[in-house]
């Protein structure tokens, strides 16, 4: 049996060959901030009940998310939430706050206690469909998707399109969006500026995180003088929302805002603008 074709879903494209274009209002770089708002199950796993790890994550939903919302609102940055569907069931207070802030909701599975890897096509389709139903119950379309733990199966790309999803964040392989063969779009997401891998053992310092944001922005901003770029910052309320870290996010957003031709946008806004700019439908 031959190995699956890694380019089954999309063709190769060198970013240096991308034709020049501009973001709305002449912006050079689109920045989107992705709060991962998640629900974990204390009863799952070999060490259940895993009170230590469950309660650490629950801190994000009880405390950290409110700090994160305050800092983002201060800078006028709307979030694109990677939302576990079960948050819509168990945390209506958070859902109300997201609506009040006009944050976008993209699907992130039902819970981060269960990955998509190994699911049958029927099981995965049910997870996507139920997540979509929950998001729609709050008055939004589920236009975007991030798999729990960035996991997929070989069916994911087609199942997402089948369920009406327009863009996925799982493929962290570009600094610009691109169109997949089935019409789904990939949008730049990040592991490099993602507080989950960076602040878990071994953890970098929060000062190093701030420097990473500065350095990444500086390079992308310089490159965007020729062809625009997308910068993503992925955050988890139980990590960035801790007291010793939150002010560094404040400083990072302030630094980015201090530059001209920066567009803070949601995932859907970026995809819509990109399609219009490059003449795709």
Backbone torsions as a table, in degrees:
resi	resn	phi	psi	omega
1	UNK	NA	125.7	-178.1
2	UNK	-76.3	155.3	178.7
3	UNK	-71.6	149.8	177.9
4	UNK	-60.8	144.0	178.6
5	UNK	-70.8	119.7	-178.4
6	UNK	-65.6	-19.3	-180.0
7	UNK	-106.7	24.5	178.3
8	UNK	-60.3	-39.9	-171.3
9	UNK	-90.0	-17.4	-176.1
10	UNK	-160.1	151.6	176.3
11	UNK	-82.8	159.7	174.1
12	UNK	-72.2	139.9	174.9
13	UNK	-142.0	123.3	174.4
14	UNK	-79.2	128.7	-175.7
15	UNK	-64.1	-26.2	179.3
16	UNK	-69.6	-14.6	178.5
17	UNK	-95.2	-1.0	-177.8
18	UNK	-72.1	130.7	178.8
19	UNK	-63.2	145.2	177.3
20	UNK	-61.1	149.2	174.2
21	UNK	-158.4	179.0	177.4
22	UNK	-132.0	150.5	171.0
23	UNK	-79.7	169.1	179.9
24	UNK	-52.6	143.4	178.7
25	UNK	59.9	26.9	175.9
26	UNK	74.8	14.5	179.7
27	UNK	-64.1	147.9	178.8
28	UNK	-96.8	-31.3	-175.8
29	UNK	-133.9	132.0	175.4
30	UNK	-100.1	126.8	-178.9
31	UNK	-115.4	124.2	174.8
32	UNK	-123.2	141.3	-177.1
33	UNK	-113.3	128.7	-171.5
34	UNK	-118.7	95.2	171.1
35	UNK	-72.7	123.5	175.8
36	UNK	-90.9	104.8	-179.0
37	UNK	-103.3	114.7	-164.5
38	UNK	-130.5	159.7	175.4
39	UNK	-124.2	129.0	179.7
40	UNK	-114.1	150.6	-177.2
41	UNK	-100.5	119.6	178.7
42	UNK	-69.1	-20.8	-174.2
43	UNK	-91.0	-2.8	-178.0
44	UNK	-101.2	155.2	177.1
45	UNK	102.5	161.0	-175.8
46	UNK	-65.6	-27.3	-177.4
47	UNK	-102.1	19.2	-178.8
48	UNK	-62.2	141.7	-3.8
49	UNK	-78.5	122.8	-178.2
50	UNK	-89.7	77.6	-174.6
51	UNK	-63.2	-40.6	-176.5
52	UNK	-58.7	-53.4	-176.6
53	UNK	-75.2	-35.8	178.2
54	UNK	-64.2	-47.5	-176.1
55	UNK	-68.9	-31.0	175.4
56	UNK	-60.4	-43.5	178.6
57	UNK	-71.9	-34.5	178.8
58	UNK	-65.5	-24.4	174.8
59	UNK	-55.7	-36.6	179.9
60	UNK	-62.2	-39.0	-178.8
61	UNK	-80.5	-24.0	-179.6
62	UNK	-91.0	-33.5	-172.3
63	UNK	-129.7	-56.3	-169.8
64	UNK	-59.3	-39.0	-177.1
65	UNK	-60.2	-32.8	-177.2
66	UNK	-73.7	-34.6	173.2
67	UNK	-66.2	-43.2	-179.9
68	UNK	-62.1	-43.8	178.7
69	UNK	-62.5	-41.5	-179.7
70	UNK	-61.4	-45.1	-178.2
71	UNK	-66.8	-43.5	-179.5
72	UNK	-66.4	-40.8	178.0
73	UNK	-64.0	-37.2	178.2
74	UNK	-55.7	-37.0	-177.6
75	UNK	-99.4	6.7	178.4
76	UNK	68.8	30.3	-177.9
77	UNK	-102.4	119.2	175.8
78	UNK	-87.9	134.7	-179.2
79	UNK	-84.8	153.4	166.2
80	UNK	-110.0	102.7	-170.4
81	UNK	-79.1	124.4	165.4
82	UNK	-82.1	100.3	-166.5
83	UNK	-104.9	117.9	164.7
84	UNK	-64.7	128.9	-177.7
85	UNK	-55.3	-32.6	-177.5
86	UNK	-68.3	-17.5	173.3
87	UNK	-61.8	-37.1	177.6
88	UNK	-64.7	-23.2	178.9
89	UNK	-86.3	-38.6	-168.3
90	UNK	-108.2	-12.6	-175.6
91	UNK	-130.7	65.3	-179.5
92	UNK	-61.3	-27.6	178.8
93	UNK	-64.4	-39.5	177.3
94	UNK	-68.7	-40.9	-179.5
95	UNK	-62.1	-39.0	177.7
96	UNK	-63.5	-42.1	179.7
97	UNK	-64.2	-40.5	177.0
98	UNK	-60.7	-42.4	178.7
99	UNK	-64.5	-42.5	-179.7
100	UNK	-62.5	-32.3	-179.7
101	UNK	-88.2	-3.7	-178.7
102	UNK	59.9	41.2	175.4
103	UNK	-80.2	146.4	175.2
104	UNK	-81.1	145.4	177.3
105	UNK	-111.6	117.0	171.6
106	UNK	-112.8	150.6	-176.0
107	UNK	-68.3	144.6	179.6
108	UNK	-142.3	39.3	-175.5
109	UNK	71.8	-172.6	179.7
110	UNK	-90.1	-36.0	-179.9
111	UNK	-155.3	146.8	175.8
112	UNK	-83.0	7.2	171.1
113	UNK	-83.0	-11.7	-178.3
114	UNK	-130.6	117.5	177.5
115	UNK	-84.7	162.6	178.6
116	UNK	-80.4	-22.6	-176.8
117	UNK	-54.0	129.2	177.1
118	UNK	88.9	-6.4	179.3
119	UNK	-72.1	148.9	171.4
120	UNK	-72.3	165.3	178.7
121	UNK	-59.0	-40.0	-179.3
122	UNK	-67.8	-41.5	178.9
123	UNK	-63.5	-46.1	-178.4
124	UNK	-65.8	-41.2	178.3
125	UNK	-60.3	-38.6	179.4
126	UNK	-65.5	-39.3	178.0
127	UNK	-63.5	-46.2	-180.0
128	UNK	-63.0	-45.6	-177.1
129	UNK	-65.1	-41.7	-179.5
130	UNK	-68.7	-40.0	176.4
131	UNK	-60.2	-42.8	177.9
132	UNK	-61.4	-43.5	-179.7
133	UNK	-61.6	-41.6	179.7
134	UNK	-64.2	-45.7	179.6
135	UNK	-63.6	-41.2	178.4
136	UNK	-64.6	-28.2	178.6
137	UNK	-67.6	-15.7	175.6
138	UNK	-101.1	15.6	171.2
139	UNK	84.4	15.4	178.4
140	UNK	-121.1	154.6	166.6
141	UNK	-81.2	148.5	172.6
142	UNK	-92.5	85.1	-176.3
143	UNK	-83.0	-28.2	-176.7
144	UNK	-119.9	167.3	-176.5
145	UNK	-150.5	140.9	168.7
146	UNK	-134.3	119.5	-179.8
147	UNK	-65.4	145.0	175.2
148	UNK	-54.3	123.7	-176.5
149	UNK	64.7	20.4	-174.5
150	UNK	56.1	32.8	-180.0
151	UNK	-89.9	148.3	174.8
152	UNK	-141.4	167.4	164.7
153	UNK	-112.9	178.9	176.8
154	UNK	-71.1	-7.2	178.7
155	UNK	-98.8	-10.0	-166.9
156	UNK	-59.0	-49.2	-174.8
157	UNK	-58.7	-43.4	179.9
158	UNK	-73.3	-35.6	178.4
159	UNK	-66.7	-38.3	177.8
160	UNK	-61.6	-46.2	179.2
161	UNK	-63.5	-40.8	178.7
162	UNK	-58.8	-33.9	-179.1
163	UNK	-90.8	12.7	173.6
164	UNK	84.2	10.1	178.2
165	UNK	-73.5	141.3	-176.4
166	UNK	-102.6	-27.6	179.6
167	UNK	-147.0	151.2	178.4
168	UNK	-123.6	149.2	-178.7
169	UNK	-108.0	3.6	-171.6
170	UNK	-71.1	-29.6	-171.9
171	UNK	-93.3	99.4	-173.6
172	UNK	-91.3	54.0	-169.6
173	UNK	-119.6	18.8	-179.7
174	UNK	-158.8	164.8	173.7
175	UNK	-107.7	9.4	173.0
176	UNK	-138.8	155.8	173.7
177	UNK	-65.1	161.0	170.9
178	UNK	-151.9	155.7	-177.6
179	UNK	-91.6	128.3	175.4
180	UNK	-81.6	168.1	-174.3
181	UNK	-63.3	-28.1	-178.1
182	UNK	-94.0	6.8	178.2
183	UNK	98.4	-12.7	174.1
184	UNK	-69.8	144.7	177.2
185	UNK	-104.7	145.4	169.9
186	UNK	-99.6	137.0	178.3
187	UNK	-119.1	140.5	-179.2
188	UNK	-59.7	122.0	172.7
189	UNK	-117.0	-178.4	-174.0
190	UNK	-144.6	142.1	163.4
191	UNK	-104.4	-26.7	-176.1
192	UNK	-72.0	-30.0	176.0
193	UNK	-118.7	48.2	-178.0
194	UNK	-120.4	118.9	-173.0
195	UNK	-67.6	-16.4	179.6
196	UNK	-66.0	-56.8	177.5
197	UNK	-71.3	-25.6	-174.5
198	UNK	-80.5	-30.9	-176.1
199	UNK	-104.0	1.0	172.0
200	UNK	-94.9	160.8	-171.6
201	UNK	-59.3	131.5	-6.8
202	UNK	-78.9	132.6	-173.3
203	UNK	-90.3	137.5	169.7
204	UNK	-79.7	164.2	178.6
205	UNK	-77.3	157.3	178.8
206	UNK	-65.5	-31.3	175.9
207	UNK	-64.8	-37.7	176.8
208	UNK	-66.3	-36.0	177.2
209	UNK	-62.1	-46.6	178.3
210	UNK	-59.3	-42.3	179.6
211	UNK	-64.9	-36.7	177.4
212	UNK	-61.6	-44.0	179.3
213	UNK	-61.2	-46.6	179.3
214	UNK	-59.3	-49.2	-175.4
215	UNK	-65.6	-42.9	179.4
216	UNK	-63.2	-45.4	179.6
217	UNK	-61.6	-44.4	-176.9
218	UNK	-59.1	-43.9	-179.6
219	UNK	-67.2	-47.1	-179.5
220	UNK	-64.1	-37.6	179.9
221	UNK	-67.0	-40.0	177.1
222	UNK	-64.5	-45.6	179.2
223	UNK	-63.6	-32.0	-175.0
224	UNK	-70.8	-6.2	173.7
225	UNK	-65.4	-24.9	178.1
226	UNK	-97.5	-53.2	179.0
227	UNK	-138.3	133.0	-176.6
228	UNK	-55.9	163.0	-179.1
229	UNK	-135.4	165.5	171.7
230	UNK	-119.0	135.3	174.3
231	UNK	-121.0	131.9	179.0
232	UNK	-117.9	146.1	175.3
233	UNK	-129.9	114.8	-176.0
234	UNK	-103.6	127.7	-171.2
235	UNK	-131.5	148.8	175.8
236	UNK	-122.8	123.9	-174.0
237	UNK	-55.5	-31.6	-178.3
238	UNK	-76.6	-12.1	177.9
239	UNK	-102.8	-67.8	-178.7
240	UNK	-66.4	-22.9	-178.2
241	UNK	-82.8	4.5	177.3
242	UNK	-75.4	154.0	-173.7
243	UNK	-57.5	-35.1	-175.6
244	UNK	-83.4	-4.2	-178.0
245	UNK	-112.8	-29.3	-165.7
246	UNK	-61.2	-34.7	-178.0
247	UNK	-69.0	-22.8	177.9
248	UNK	-73.8	-30.6	172.2
249	UNK	-66.0	-42.1	175.5
250	UNK	-53.0	-47.8	-178.8
251	UNK	-67.6	-36.5	179.9
252	UNK	-64.5	-46.3	179.8
253	UNK	-66.2	-37.5	177.6
254	UNK	-62.8	-40.0	178.8
255	UNK	-63.0	-46.3	179.8
256	UNK	-62.9	-42.7	-179.4
257	UNK	-65.1	-21.5	-177.5
258	UNK	-73.5	-4.9	-179.7
259	UNK	-102.2	150.1	176.3
260	UNK	-78.5	161.6	172.6
261	UNK	59.0	38.9	173.0
262	UNK	-109.7	132.3	-178.8
263	UNK	-118.8	108.6	171.1
264	UNK	-80.2	124.0	-172.3
265	UNK	-142.5	166.9	172.1
266	UNK	-91.9	168.7	179.3
267	UNK	-58.3	-45.5	-179.5
268	UNK	-64.6	-38.8	178.7
269	UNK	-63.1	-39.4	178.8
270	UNK	-65.3	-46.1	-179.5
271	UNK	-64.4	-43.6	179.3
272	UNK	-61.9	-44.1	-179.3
273	UNK	-66.7	-38.6	-179.8
274	UNK	-64.8	-46.7	179.9
275	UNK	-59.6	-41.3	178.9
276	UNK	-66.7	-41.7	-175.7
277	UNK	-67.2	-35.2	-176.9
278	UNK	-102.0	5.6	174.4
279	UNK	75.5	29.9	177.7
280	UNK	-104.8	155.9	-180.0
281	UNK	-118.4	NA	NA
